[in-house]
C-alpha cells in the first residue's frame, strides 16, 4: 500500500472519505442558506425561546 494512502478500515459500515467530505460540503451549503434566510432564523429564535427552561 502506498504510504500516502490514508489508513482507514475497509468495511461496508465505514463511509468513504469522499462521502464524508461531500456531507461536510452539503452541510456548509445548507447552513449558509439558513443563515441568509431571515424569516427562518426568526422562526428558530422563537422556537428556542419556546423550549427554554424545559
Number of C-alpha atoms within 10 A of each C-alpha: 6 6 6 6 7 9 9 10 10 9 8 7 7 9 12 14 11 9 10 11 11 12 12 12 12 12 12 12 11 12 11 11 12 14 11 11 10 11 11 13 13 11 11 13 11 12 11 11 10 10 8 8 6 4
